[in-house]
Amino acid sequence: MNVSRRSSKEQPITVPRVKETLERIGEEQLDQFQRRTLDYALKFSKVDTDDAEALAKKLIQDYELKEEEAVPIINCMPESIEEIRVFFLGGRRIMETSKLKGILALLDQYRKKE
């Protein structure tokens, strides 16, 4: 019996990317779960897809974050240093206040004006 195995790699994805992907499929083609996910993404997407990708690259390059750290920050777009610190509490990583201020300033550059 030959069973082909497909390796699947978990990869973090931003809410704007989810929104774009589901919109491309078309709402009429989505199942109930996908429609709820699209609804969530429409309500909570805080930056455009291109901006989210550019922001992720800058966070990874300039602040030495891992993609797994950058994506949740982009999805939530924290508005204070204290809120950013929450993303680093679970790990062993301590981020300098100067870097946190830099991250906050970078987020402010990309934040949607409401």
PyMOL commands that set and color helices and strands:
alter all, ss='L'
color gray80, all
select helices_A, chain A and resi 15-25+27-29+32-44+49-63+67-76+81-86+97-110
alter helices_A, ss='H'
color red, helices_A
deselect
rebuild
show_as cartoon
